[in-house]
Amino acid sequence: MECTLYLASSTIPNAGLGLFTTTSYKEKDILKAPQDILIPVGGCGEKCLGMLVDYYWDTTHVSHDHHLRLRREGPLTGDFITGFGSCANSDVSLENIEHQSRNPEVDSYLRPHIGSDAYTPFHHVEAYAYRNIKAGDELFLDYGENYFTARSGIYDSIPLRSDYEEAKRLMSNFFSKIDLLNYNKVSMEVAQDVWSLIRDFATERTQNALPTDVRAVLTSQGNASTLPSAQRSLDWIRQNGLCIDRLAIKPSMILEAGRGAFAKEEISEGSVIVPVPVLQLNRTMQFSMPRAGKRQERQQNLLVNYCYGHPKSTIMLCPYVTTVLLINHSATPNAELRLAKNNQYFKHEVVQKPAKDIISTPLGLIFEVVANRDIQPGQEIFINYGYSWQQAWEKYHMKWNSLIQPLEDGIQTYLDCVSEYNLDSYEEKSPIPSCLKSNQASWLSLNPALNTTTACFYLNNKLSGDHPNYDQVVSWKYSNENGTLGGLCPCILLSRENTRTADKSCQSQYDHSEVQNGSCKAHKSKSELYTALITTDTIFDYMGANSSPNKFELVKHVPLSHIRSVSSEWFDLPPVDNRKPTNKIPITGPFRHHMELPDGVFPSAWLDLV
């Protein structure tokens, strides 16, 4: 499979790495690459953001009031949009891509589970072609003028949109006047003197949008550009670029982990799967600030879960290639992280400097994810997050032991009958099978919030845009075409189905023994399917006062691996919905811990903590 997206030296001098495409796009085409995710940042203030301060976007989307902001992260300054939002450089005259919208898709957590708020629910921020793009073009976003004007002393000379417009006006006026004089009769020396005088009276930003040589103005008839070509040859890109297009984003096999990164092609042992450029922050400052007048337990920011660190260092390293951030943990991984010392963009001198000297300067530090065994297309990529992460996770998991557990074999169903469906042809909806139809009055009066000890991972049809007909059975789903994930919902298992299908999801994030070679161990019981009655409302009165049959969906093909055993205490937890704010706080906070880099991978010069 041909790689279509690379990181390589930008065509803009001193701009570091740029983002290049090896495929062409027409105006308004959606770019064929993993869509960006969005991580809320700034709950600790701008001082804690380190180099990320140059990479986050002002908060403009509609989810200002979702519970992750209100209840978890504290006052926020913006969003860390990975992928296109972080890899592409900016120049208003070269802008060729835009985000379709910075209003992301939002997962529905419904009721809490062990992974709630441990991964970002904001995803699928699409990028599209702002104009026609040729294969070999560098991709540019518009950061907005405030990005440059707010950084006084750093970007004072970079032309803004108004400066390019002024430059165009000056060149056009100059050429028209010279043309009237028949510029073939005007000496080039005189023309150059006049042009230099015009440039001298312009602002510094406008000067940098104007060519210094008058011949460029004359030969272009007043339309000259000061910028180099923003295109490189495909051979140069493939030889010098770092491919970031070998992985796809899908729901992880480990349900409570959210999304994962999957191989799009066969990857041989020892091959680089994806480069990992990083930004450095101070790890000890990553705590949210409580809102004014609100008492709030000191809590690390969500960003920490996506970054690498070491227990003996203040330095935290955050990757910004989307698929890298979505690589999950396994105790028996199929890949590993290492320093990209043989990479031409790796700056060897950086790893020798002390932590205090590198915290606020561009690093040029690149890691890489490397396959430690052969990986087949469709397998999920895993790395080992380290001993301290594993210990923190096991301690956190103990808080949930009494609330949620994977189901054991021999599961009981409400009705002693078998649901029959034709699985040879996939159907979104089908009639209610006879074994359920004859008992419809019995199960339709049930309230899963009161009459069950089970819960199902499910993306309900209301959230996915459908309108269920309660005289039909809808097909189970956990994600939609945009990758939106469902949540954990109270459910009653009405009957077992008479067929088995392969199921590739592992029981839970904390059962790492089930992940081997990027796949789950084969368990016959996990291929069992059930027909279930599942709650569909994201928030309603769980004491039953407002419950009615139209608040539930009859769902077929629910896999056993997506069903949990839940306690009565779990039902007491307040609903979690990223679309609706709530002031209720669950009995336990979300999991927070950085991924640990081992000695030998984490630079020893940065170990500044005793």
LOPABA-315361 format. One record per atom (N, C-alpha, C, O): x, y, z. Coordinates in steps of 0.1 Angstrom, whole numbers, plus 5000, padded with zeros to 4 digits. Each point is the difference from the previous one (the first is absolute). Layout:
BEGIN
XYZ;...
END
This chain:
BEGIN
500949885000;499150125000;500950125000;500950025008;498850084983;500950114999;499750105011;498850035003;502250035003;499950105010;499650134993;500650044989;498450045017;499650124993;500350125009;499750124995;500849875017;500250115009;501449995007;500349905006;500550204992;501450005006;500350125008;499550114997;501449885012;500750115007;501350014994;500749904998;499750224998;501350034994;500450155002;499150085005;502149964991;500450145002;499050094992;499849984989;499750125018;499150094994;500750084989;501250025000;497950024991;500550094989;500350145005;500650084993;498849955019;500350145006;501249995008;500149915009;500950174988;501350005008;499850015015;499250085004;501549845003;500050005015;498749975007;499750045011;499449894981;498749975005;499949855006;499049965004;502249974996;500049875005;499349904990;500150014988;499249895018;499349904992;498750064994;499350085006;500449884982;498850034993;499249874997;500649895001;498250134995;499149894996;499849994985;499650104994;500749795000;499949994985;499149884996;499949905007;499450134982;499149894994;500649954987;500650084993;499349795005;500449944987;498849974991;500249934990;498650125014;498949984992;499350144997;500250095009;499149924981;499450134996;498550015006;499449895001;500150235001;498750025004;499450114993;500650104996;498149895001;499250114995;499550095011;499849955012;499950174985;499450095010;498849945007;499149954993;500950065020;498949955009;500149855002;499149945007;501949984987;500149865004;500449985014;500850085005;498749825002;500549965013;501349934999;500149914991;500950135016;501349934999;499949865005;499449975011;501349944982;499949865003;501149965010;501149964996;498750065017;500949975010;499349995013;498850055001;501849905009;499349995013;499550145005;500850095000;498049925004;499550135004;500550045014;500349915008;499850224994;500650055012;499149975012;498849994999;501949995013;499350005013;500250135007;501050084996;498249955014;500150135007;500149975015;499249935005;501950135001;500249985014;499950145007;500850084997;498249945012;500050125007;501250035008;500549915007;500150214992;501250035008;499950145006;499150084996;501849955013;500150135005;499350015014;499950115005;499649785001;499450015013;500950045011;499650045010;501749954987;501050045010;500650144996;500950055007;498650014983;500550134995;501149994990;500549894998;499850224995;500949994988;501449975005;500849944992;499650095020;501449985005;500349855000;501249964998;497849955004;500349865001;500149934986;500449894999;499250194990;499949934987;501449994993;500049924990;501050145015;501349994993;500050034986;499450104996;501249814995;500050024986;498649984994;499850044988;499349905019;498649984995;499350134998;499050014993;501550105014;499450134998;500050054986;499150084996;501849874996;500050034985;499249914992;499950014988;499449895018;499349904992;498549995003;499349934993;500250135018;498649995003;499250104993;500550114996;498249865002;499150094993;499050065010;499749945010;499950194987;499050065009;498749915000;499749954989;499750045022;498849935001;498950074992;499550105004;500049834986;498950064992;498849914998;499050044995;501249835009;498949914997;498950015011;500150075010;498849854987;498850025008;500149935014;499050025008;502049904994;500049925013;500750075011;500649945008;499250204993;500550075012;499549945013;500750005010;498149964990;499349965012;500049855003;499249965008;501549964984;500049865003;500749975013;500850085005;498849815001;500449975014;501549995001;500650035011;500249934979;501449985001;500650145002;501150015007;498450104988;500550135002;499550055014;500850055008;497949944994;499550065012;500449935013;500350065010;499949814989;500249925013;501449955001;500449965011;500350034978;501349935001;501250104998;500950015008;499150064981;501250074996;500150145005;501150065000;497850005006;500150135005;500050104989;499649974988;500750165015;499950114989;501049964989;501149965002;498450054986;500849954988;500350124991;499250094998;502049904995;500350104991;499949954985;499950084991;500149795007;499949964986;500049854998;499749925010;500650044978;499949864996;501349964993;500550074991;500049815013;501149944993;499449914989;499549895003;500650164984;499549934989;501249934993;500850074994;499249805007;501249924995;499949994985;499150054993;501949895001;500049974986;500250124991;500950085002;498149954989;500050124992;500150125008;500750104997;498649905015;500050125008;501350045006;500250115005;500749794996;501450025006;501149994990;501150065002;498849864988;501149974991;500150104989;501150024995;497850045001;500050094988;500550145005;499750055010;501250014981;500550145003;498950104995;499049964994;501350175008;499050104996;500750114992;501050055004;498349994986;500350124992;498750034992;499549924993;500050205009;498750044995;500050004985;499049974993;502250055001;500050004985;500249864994;499849984988;500549925021;500249874995;498949905006;500049884997;499150175011;498949925006;499349924989;499550054990;500549815012;499349914991;499249905007;499349924993;500750085020;499049915007;499450085012;500550095005;498349864999;499350065011;499349885008;499749904994;500150125018;499149915008;498650024995;499550115000;499849784997;498650014996;499250075011;499250084996;501149905016;499550075011;500849965012;500449885001;499850215009;500649965012;499049965010;500349995012;498449984983;499049935009;500249854998;499649954990;500949985020;500349864997;498849915002;499050045006;501249844990;499049895004;500349985015;501150015004;497849945003;500249985014;499449875004;498949964997;502049965010;499549875005;499050015010;499950115007;499249794995;499150005011;500449895010;500049884997;500450175015;500449905010;498849945007;500149905006;498750174994;498849965007;500449995015;500250105007;499849774998;500449995014;501449965002;500649954990;500050085021;501549995001;500549864999;499349905004;501950094991;500849875001;501450045002;500450115002;500549794999;501350025005;500850094990;501050065005;498649954983;500750094990;499450134999;500650094992;498349945015;499450134999;501050125003;500650005010;499450094981;500950125001;501549975001;500850095002;499549794995;501549964999;500550024986;501250004997;497950024993;500450034986;499050114995;498950015005;501650064986;499150124995;498849944992;500249914992;498750155010;498849964993;499850084987;499149984992;501850125005;499950094989;500949954989;501249995001;498249994987;500849934990;499450044986;499050074999;501649874990;499550024987;499950154996;499050044994;502150035008;500150144995;500649994986;501249984999;498050044991;500449974986;500750124994;499850125004;501249854988;500650114992;499649984985;499949894995;499950224999;499750004985;500850094992;500750095006;499349894981;500850084991;499450144998;498850014996;501950095008;499550144999;500150054985;499250084996;501749864997;500250024986;500549874994;500349915007;499950094980;500549884993;501449985005;500850095001;499549785002;501349965006;500749904990;499349914996;502050115001;500749914992;500849905008;500450045011;499849854984;500949905006;501450065002;500650064990;499949945022;501350065002;499950135008;501050065004;497850004997;499850125007;500249995015;499649905006;500950205000;500050015014;498650065004;499550084993;500049875019;498750045004;500150115011;500849995009;498450114989;500050125009;498650035005;499050004993;500950025020;498850055007;500250155002;501150055000;497850025003;500050145004;499850005015;499049975006;502150075001;500050005015;499250125005;499650005012;500150094980;499350135004;501150105003;501149975005;498650164993;500950115002;500450015014;501250045003;497949935006;500350025015;501249915004;500750035009;499549854984;501149925003;501350074999;500949985008;499250104981;501350074997;500150135008;501150035005;497850054996;500150135007;500149985015;500650095006;499049804999;500049985015;501449965004;500350005012;500649964979;501449965003;501050114996;500849984991;499150135016;500850114998;501549965001;500449945010;500450114980;501449975001;500449874993;501249984998;497849944999;500349874993;499650004986;500749964991;498050085006;499550004987;499750144994;499150024992;501650085013;499750144996;500250034986;499450094994;501449834999;500350024986;499249924990;500250024988;499049895017;499349914991;498850074995;499250065007;500649944980;498950074994;498649945003;499949885001;499250215002;498649955003;499250024987;500550054990;498249915010;499250014988;500050154995;500050024988;499850075021;499950144996;501450054994;500050094991;501149855013;501350044995;500149954985;500650064992;499049825006;500049944986;499150084991;500450034988;498550025017;499150084992;500650134997;499950054989;500850015021;500750134998;501249984990;500250084991;500549815010;501149974991;499549994986;500650054990;498349885008;499449994987;499650134994;500250034988;499250065020;499650134996;501350084995;499950074990;501149935018;501350074997;500649954987;500450084992;499749795006;500649954988;499150034988;500650044989;498149955012;499150034989;500150154996;500150034988;499950065022;500150144997;501450034994;500150084990;500949865015;501450034994;500149954986;500550074991;499049815006;500149954987;499250084990;500450034989;498450015015;499150084991;500750134996;499850044989;500850025021;500750134997;501249984991;500250084991;500649825012;501149974991;499649964986;500650044990;498349895009;499449954987;499650124992;500250014988;499250095019;499650124993;501250074994;499950074989;501349925017;501250074996;500749914990;501150044995;498349845002;500749904991;501349965006;501150064997;498849845013;501149975008;501349954993;501149995005;498749984982;501249964992;500950124998;501249994997;498250135004;500850134999;500650055013;500750105000;498849845011;500550045013;501149915004;500049884999;501150185005;501249925004;499749925012;499250045009;501349844992;499749915011;500650065013;499549975010;501650104989;500550065012;499150115006;499950005012;499450084979;499150105005;498849925006;499550045011;500049864982;498849935005;500349935014;499150005008;502149954993;500449945013;500050105011;499649975011;501050154986;500150115011;498550045004;499850025012;499350004978;498750035004;499349895008;499350035010;500949854986;499449895007;500549995014;499349975009;502050044993;500649995013;499550115009;499749985012;500050144983;499450115007;498649965005;499650035011;499749924980;498649955004;500049905011;499250015009;501749904990;500249895010;500450065014;499549965010;501350144989;500550065013;498950075008;500150015012;498950044981;498950075007;498949905005;499150045007;501049844989;499049895004;500449955014;501150025005;497949925002;500349945013;500849884998;500249954989;500450005023;500949894999;499349874995;500549934991;498350055013;499249894996;499750014984;500249904993;499550225003;499750014986;501349994991;499949954989;501250105017;501249994993;500449854997;500549974989;499249955021;500249854998;499149934991;500249894997;498750184999;499149954990;500450054986;499349964990;501750135009;500450064987;501449954996;500849985008;499349994979;501449964995;500950125001;499650114998;501749865004;501050115000;500450044986;500450114998;499649794993;500550024986;498850054992;499049944999;501250184995;498950064992;499749914988;498950014994;502049915001;499849924988;498949905003;499249964991;500749995022;498949915003;498750064999;499049944996;500950195007;498750085000;499650024985;498949984996;502150054996;499750034986;499749884992;499050004992;501849895010;499749884992;498749935003;499449944992;500250085021;498749945005;498850104997;498949965003;501450154992;499050114997;499350045013;498850015000;502050005011;499450045012;499449905009;499350035009;501049844988;499449895008;501149915006;499849885001;501450175002;501149925005;499749955014;499250065008;501449834995;499949945014;501449995006;501049974993;499150065020;501349995007;500249865005;501149975005;497949944994;500149875006;500649904990;499850014988;501049905017;500549894991;498849914997;499050015005;501349904985;499049904996;499649925012;500949955007;497850034996;499649925011;499749854996;499149945005;501750024986;499949864994;501349934999;501050074998;499049805005;501349934998;499649884991;498949964999;502249984995;499749894991;499649885008;500449985012;498849934982;499649885007;501249915004;500049945011;501050054981;501249925003;500750065012;500449925009;499750214992;500650075011;499249975013;500649965011;498150054988;499249985012;500149855005;500249985012;499849934979;500149865004;501349965005;500249915009;500950164987;501349975004;500350075013;500749955009;498850174993;500350085012;498950015010;500250055011;498649914986;498950025009;499849895009;500549894999;498750145011;499649905011;498549974998;499250085002;500549804994;498649964997;499249995013;500449945010;498450134990;499149995012;498749954996;499050035006;501049894983;498749954995;499949854999;499449944991;501349995018;499949855000;499049945010;499849885000;499550215007;499149955010;498650064998;499950124995;499149815009;498650054999;499450005014;500549935009;498550164993;499450025013;498749925000;499150024992;500749895019;498849935001;499749985015;500950035008;497949934996;499849975014;501049895005;500149904993;500550125018;501049915005;499349865004;498950005003;501949904996;499649875004;499750005015;499249925006;501550175001;499850025015;499050115001;500350114999;498549855004;498950095000;500250135008;499750114996;500849875017;500150115009;501250094996;500250105007;500549874982;501150094996;499650094989;500850094996;497949914999;499650094990;500449964986;499849894995;500950204998;500549974987;501449945000;500750015010;499749924979;501349944999;500650034986;499350054991;501949915007;500750014987;500349864994;500549925007;499150074981;500049864993;500950014988;500050104992;500749795005;500849994988;499250004988;499049934999;501350164991;499350004987;500749904990;499449974990;501849995013;500749914991;500949915008;500150015013;500549894981;500949915007;501250085004;500650074992;499849915021;501250075005;501049895005;499649925009;501650084986;500949905004;500850045013;500150115003;500349795004;500850025012;501250094998;500749984990;499550125018;501150094999;499650134992;500850095000;498149914993;499650114992;499550125009;499349975010;500950154985;499450125007;498650004996;499650014988;499549995022;498650014998;499550154998;499350034990;501250065018;499750145000;501050085007;500449965011;500050164984;500950095007;499250075011;498850015000;502050035011;499350065011;500850135004;500750005010;499050114983;500650135004;499250045013;498849975001;501950095008;499450045013;500250145004;500950074995;498249985014;500150135006;500249985015;499549915006;501350185000;500449985014;499250095009;499850124997;499849835014;499350085011;500649965013;500849915001;498850175009;500449975014;498949905006;498950045002;501549845001;499149905004;499450045014;498949965003;501950105005;499650035014;498950115001;499550035011;500350044978;499050114999;498749964994;499150084999;500749794998;498849964992;498849975009;499649895001;499950215007;498949995008;499050104997;500350124998;498449855002;499050094997;499850105012;500249965011;499450164985;499750105010;498550005002;499250014991;500349995022;498550005003;499450134995;500750105001;498149904995;499350124997;499850095012;500049955011;499850174987;499950105011;498849965008;498949984995;501350025018;499049975010;499649855001;499049965007;501849954985;499649865001;501249925006;501150024998;498549895011;500949915006;500249884991;499049944996;502250035001;500349894991;501349935004;501050065002;498949814997;501249925004;501150024989;499750014988;501550015016;501250024991;500149884991;500049885005;499950144982;500049894990;500850034988;500150124995;500649785000;500950024988;499150024988;498849955000;501750124990;499250034988;500049884991;500849915001;498150084991;499949894990;501249994991;500349894996;500350225001;501149994990;501149915005;500749944992;499550045021;501049925006;499949854995;501049944997;497750025001;499849864995;500649974986;500249894996;500150224997;500449984986;501550034998;500550014989;500250015022;501450055000;501049905007;499649925008;501750094988;501049915006;500750085011;500250124999;500349815011;500850065011;500849905007;500149884996;500650165014;500949925008;499850045015;500050125002;499949795007;499850045014;501150095006;499750065010;501449944984;501150085005;500350134992;501150065001;497949984991;500250124992;498850095000;498849955001;501450184998;498950094999;499550014986;498950054997;501849904993;499750014986;498949904996;500149885003;498950174990;499049914994;500050034985;500050114996;499949784997;500150014985;498749964994;499549895002;499950204990;498749974994;500049994985;500450104993;499349785002;500049994985;498850074994;499050035007;501150014980;498950074994;499549944986;499250064993;501349825004;499549934989;498849925005;500249925009;498650094985;498849955006;500149855003;499749965011;500749964980;500049855002;500949965011;499849905007;501350184996;500949975011;499350015013;500249925009;499050184992;499350025013;499049905003;499549985011;500149944979;498949905002;500649865001;499249905000;502150085001;500649875002;499849965015;500550075008;498949824994;499649965014;501149915006;500949964993;498850005019;501049935008;499749855000;498949965000;502249965000;499949865003;501349955007;501050064997;498849855012;501249945006;500849914991;501249975002;498249994987;500649924989;499950084987;499249954992;501450165006;499850084989;500649954987;500849915000;498750144989;500649964987;500850114994;500550004989;499850115019;500850114996;500750065012;499649985011;501450104986;500750075011;500450144996;500150034988;500150065021;500450144998;501550015002;500549955010;500250124981;501450025001;500450134994;499350064992;501950005012;500550124995;500349984985;500749904997;499050194994;500249994986;501450054997;500150104992;501049845013;501350064999;500649994986;500950084997;498549844995;500549994986;499250084990;500250014988;498850075018;499250084992;500750134997;500750065009;499349994979;500750124996;499550135007;500850105001;498049895005;499550125006;500250005016;499650095007;501049804997;500349995015;501250095003;501149994994;498750095017;501150095004;500749945012;499550005011;501749944987;500749925010;500450095012;500149955011;500250184986;500550085011;498950035010;500450035012;498449964985;498950035009;500049905012;499750055011;500649834987;499949905011;501150025010;500049935011;501050154986;501150025009;499850125009;500750025010;498350074987;499750125008;499249965012;499249915000;501050175011;499249985012;498550044998;499750084991;499449875017;498650024999;499750155000;499150044992;501550045016;499750145002;500350084987;499550114998;501449834994;500450084988;499149964987;500150074990;499149835011;499249964989;498550025001;499349974991;500350075021;498550005003;499250104991;498949974997;501850134999;499250104992;500650044987;499850114994;501049805000;500650024987;499649884991;499949895005;500050134982;499649894991;501149895001;501250034999;498349855002;500949895002;500649944988;501249984998;497949994992;500549924989;500249855004;500949934994;498450035017;500249865005;498949914994;498850035000;501749864994;499049914994;500349865005;501149955000;497849985004;500049865003;499449934988;499650064990;500349815011;499349924990;499449875006;500649955009;498350014986;499449885004;500449894990;499850024988;500849875017;500649904992;499449875003;499749965012;500049964978;499449875002;501049905006;501149994995;498549945015;500949905006;499649864996;500649905005;498550094986;499649874993;499350044987;499650114998;500149794994;499350034988;498550035004;499449945008;500150164985;498650055003;499249994987;500450044989;498449905012;499249984989;499050124998;499750065010;499849964978;499050114998;498849985009;499549885001;500050225005;498849995009;500349985014;499150015009;502249954995;500349985014;500350145007;500550094994;499049915018;500250125008;501550015005;500649905003;499950224997;501450025005;499950035015;499250085005;501849865002;500150025015;501450025003;500949944994;499450155016;501350015006;499849985015;498949995005;502249995002;499949995015;500250145006;501050064998;498049985010;500150135006;500950015012;500250115006;500449784999;501050005010;499449965014;498849995002;502249985007;499649945013;499250095008;499049965006;501450174995;499250095009;498650024995;499150025008;500749984979;498750024994;499249875004;498850015004;501849874994;499349885003;499550005015;498949965003;502050085006;499750005014;498950105003;499149975008;500950144986;499050105002;498649954995;499050035006;501149914982;498749944995;499449905009;498849995002;502049925003;499549895008;499450055013;499049965005;501750155000;499450065012;498750074997;499149995008;500850074981;498850074996;498949904997;498850025004;501549874990;499049904997;499449945012;498849965000;501950035011;499549955012;498850085005;499149945007;500850194990;498950085004;498749964993;498950035005;501349914983;498849964992;499649865001;499049954995;501849975013;499749865001;498649965005;499449914995;500250175014;498649985006;498950054991;498849985003;501650104987;498950064992;499849934986;498849984996;502349984998;499849954986;501049884999;501250015004;498349884990;500949884997;499649954987;498850014995;502249924998;499649934988;499149885003;500049955012;499150014979;499149895003;500749874999;500949984992;498749935017;500549864999;499249924990;498950054996;501549835002;499249914991;498749965007;499950025012;499249934981;498749955006;499150115003;499350005010;500650114982;499250115002;498549974999;499649924991;499750135018;498549985001;499350104991;500450124999;498549844994;499250094992;498650015006;499649915008;499750204990;498750025005;499049904995;499149945008;500950034979;499149904994;500849874997;501150014995;498249885007;500649874997;499749964985;499349914998;501250174993;499849974986;501150064992;500950075005;499149894982;501150044991;499550104989;499049974994;501750145004;499750094990;500649954987;501249964999;498050054990;500549954987;500050124990;499050064998;502249954996;500250114989;500749944989;500849905001;499150164987;500749964989;501350094999;499950114996;501249835008;501350085000;500749994987;501150074998;498349864992;500749994987;500050144993;500950034992;498050045011;499950144994;499850105012;499149985008;501850124993;499950095011;498850094998;499850064990;499549955021;498850095000;500050095012;500249965011;499650174987;500050105011;498949975009;500150015012;498749954982;498849985008;499449874995;500149964989;499249975020;499249884996;498849995009;500050065011;499149864985;498849975009;500449945013;501049935001;498150085009;500349945013;499849854998;499049964995;502049965009;499949854998;498849945009;499650065009;500049834986;498849945007;500149985014;499150015008;502149954997;500249965014;499950135009;499649995011;500750134983;499850125007;498650064998;499450065009;500149924979;498650054997;499049955009;499150075005;501049804998;499049945009;500150045014;499049985008;502150084996;500250045014;500250155000;500550055010;499050024980;500350154999;499550085012;500650095005;498249874999;499450085012;500949995012;500050095008;500649794994;500849985011;501350085000;500350075010;500549934979;501250075000;499950154998;500950075004;498049974989;499950144996;499750085013;500250125000;499349825010;499750075012;501250015010;500050075010;501149874986;501250005008;500750135000;500050074989;500749965021;500950125001;501449965002;500349965011;500650044979;501349955002;500850075011;500949955006;498650174998;500750075011;499749955014;500650035010;498349884990;499549955013;500049855001;500149945011;499949994977;499849865000;501249924995;499849894994;501450165007;501149934994;501350025008;500150095008;500849824990;501450025005;501050004989;501249975002;498350064986;500950004988;500050144993;499050075001;502049964992;500150124992;500749974987;500949915000;498750164989;500549974987;500750124994;499550115001;501749874993;500650114992;499250014987;499949914993;499750225005;499050014988;500050154996;500050095009;499949934978;499850144995;498550004996;499649944990;499650125018;498649994998;499650084987;500650094996;498349864998;499550054987;499750155001;500050074989;499549985022;499750145001;501350094998;500050104993;501149855013;501250074999;500649994986;500850084995;499049804999;500649984986;499150054989;500349984988;498650095015;499250074990;498849924995;499250054992;500649825013;498949934996;498850025009;500150065011;498749894985;498850015008;499449865001;499349964991;501049975020;499649865000;498549985000;499250095006;500349814988;498649965000;499949885010;500749904999;498550125012;500049905010;499249884997;499849915008;499750074979;499549884996;501149924992;499749904994;501550155006;501149934993;501249995010;500050075010;500949854986;501249985008;501150074992;500249974988;500650125018;501150074993;501349935003;500249935010;500750084980;501349935001;500950075010;500050135000;500749805008;500950055009;501250074993;500449964990;500050155016;501250074995;500750075012;499450045009;501949974989;500850075011;500650134995;500550085007;499549944979;500650124995;499350024986;499449914995;500750225000;499350034988;501150034989;501249985003;498450064985;501050024989;501050115004;501150004993;498650095016;501050115003;500849965012;500850085005;499049795000;500949965011;499550045014;500749975010;498150084991;499450045013;499749875008;499449914995;501150085017;499949885009;498750025009;499750115004;499749774999;498950005009;500550005014;501150025003;497949955006;500349995014;499549885006;499549914993;500650085021;499549895007;498650025005;499850105008;499249824988;498650035003;499449885007;500449894997;498750135013;499349895006;499349924989;499450064991;500649815010;499349924991;499649875006;500549955010;498449994984;499549875004;500249914989;499650034988;501149865014;500249904990;498849914999;499749925009;499550104980;498849934998;500249854996;499349915005;501550074985;500249864995;501449994993;500650104996;499949785004;501249974992;499649974986;498949954997;502050094993;499749984986;500649874996;500949945006;498650004983;500349874996;501249994990;500249904993;500650215007;501250004991;501250065007;499850075010;501349904985;501350065005;500750074989;500049964988;500650165016;500850074990;501350035007;500150015012;501050014980;501350035006;499950145006;499450094995;501249925017;500050135007;501450035005;500749915006;499850214990;501450035002;500350095012;501150055001;497949975007;500250095012;500449935012;499449895003;501550165004;500449945013;499050045011;499350104999;500749835012;499150025011;500150145006;499050075002;502349975001;500150135006;501450055000;500949924996;499350205007;501450064998;500949945011;501250004997;498349965014;500949955010;500449854998;500849955008;498649984983;500349864997;501150004989;499649954989;501650095014;501050014989;500449864995;500549994989;499349915019;500449874995;499249954988;500449914993;498550165004;499249964989;500550064987;499649964989;501350135011;500650064988;501349944997;500950015007;499249924981;501249944996;500250024985;499149984992;502050075004;500450034986;498950094994;499749994988;499850115019;499050094995;498749954998;499150064994;500649825011;498749944999;499649945014;500849985009;497949994992;499549945013;500149844999;500049954989;500249995022;500049865001;498649954995;499050075003;501049824991;498749944996;499249945012;500549925007;498350134995;499149955010;498749964994;499350094994;500349795007;498749964994;498950085005;499150044993;500949985020;498950075007;499850154995;498950055000;502250004995;500050144996;499350024987;499650124996;500249784997;499350014987;498549995002;499350004990;500249985022;498649995002;499350134998;500650115004;498249894990;499350124998;498749995007;499449905002;500150225002;498850015008;499050104995;500450104993;498349895009;499050104998;499750065013;499849935010;500350214991;499950075012;499150125000;499850054989;499649985022;499350135002;500950105006;500549975011;499950144982;501050095004;499450145002;499250044991;501250035019;499550135002;500550094989;501249984996;498050125000;500550094989;500150145005;500750084993;498749965018;500250145004;501350025007;500549915007;500250204990;501350035006;499950045015;500849965008;498150114995;499850045014;498549995003;499250074993;500449855016;498650005005;499949955014;501149965005;497850045001;499849965014;500249855001;499149924997;502050055009;500349865002;499349935011;500249885002;499050205005;499149945011;498749954993;499249935007;500650094981;498949954993;498850094998;499049964994;501050155013;498850095000;499650044986;498850014996;502350024995;499750054987;500249894989;500150034988;500149845016;500349904991;498749964992;498949995005;501349974983;499049954991;500649924989;501250014997;498049904997;500649914989;500750084989;500949944995;498750185002;500650064988;501450065004;500650074992;499949915020;501350045004;501049894997;501250015004;498449884990;500949884999;500049964985;499150034992;501949905004;500149944987;500249855001;500649955009;498749984982;500249854999;501149984989;499950044989;501249905016;501249994992;500549864998;500049925010;500350054978;500549864997;501550004998;500650114997;500049775003;501449984997;501050075010;501050054997;498649965016;500950065010;501049895004;499749905005;501650134993;501149905003;500249995015;499950105007;500449784997;500349985014;501150095005;500050045012;501049984980;501250085004;499650145003;500850075006;498049984990;499650145002;498950015011;499350105001;500649795007;499150005011;500849995013;501049935001;498550155009;500750005013;499049965011;498850034999;501749925012;499249975012;500250135009;501150045002;497850025002;500150125008;499349995013;499049925002;501450155008;499549995014;498950115001;499950094992;499449905019;498950105003;500750145003;499450104997;501849905008;500750135002;500350074987;500150124999;500249804991;500250064986;498950084996;500150114994;498649855009;498850074996;499950135007;499350094996;501449925016;499950135007;500950114995;499950115003;501149854988;500950104994;499250084991;499149954992;501150185007;499350094991;500349974986;501249964997;497950064994;500349984985;501150094995;500250115005;500649844986;501050084994;499650034985;499849904993;500150225004;499650044986;500850124996;499950115007;500949884983;500850114996;499250114993;500650114996;498149875002;499250104994;499350085010;499550114997;500449845015;499350075011;500850025012;500549905005;499750225001;500750025012;499349955012;498850005000;501949965010;499549965013;500950045011;501249994998;498350045013;500850045011;500349885010;500750015009;498749874987;500249895009;501449944996;500450004989;500349955022;501349944998;500049865003;499549965011;500949954980;500149855004;500849985012;500750085005;499149805000;500749965013;501549994998;500850015010;499749984978;501449994997;500450094988;499250004990;501950065011;500450094989;500649924988;500249885002;500050184987;500549924988;501549975001;500750065008;499749844985;501449955000;500950114994;499750054989;501449975017;501050104995;501449945003;500349985011;500550004978;501449965002;500750014987;499449954990;501850105010;500850014987;500549864997;500149925008;500250064979;500749884995;501550015004;500650114998;499949795008;501450005005;501049964989;499849894995;501250195003;501149964991;501149945009;500450065010;500149824986;501149945008;501350074999;500350074991;500649905018;501450044999;500649954987;499749884996;501150204998;500549964987;499250064988;500650024990;498150005013;499250074990;499850155004;500150094992;499649935021;499950145005;501450055002;500849945007;499650184988;501350055001;500450025015;499350065007;501949894996;500450005014;500350145005;500050035012;500450064979;500350145003;498850075005;500150115007;498749844991;498850075004;499449955014;499050045004;501749875002;499649945013;500450105011;501049995006;498150114996;500350115009;499349995013;500150105008;499249794995;499349985013;500749905008;500449894995;499850135018;500749915009;499049885002;500449905007;
END
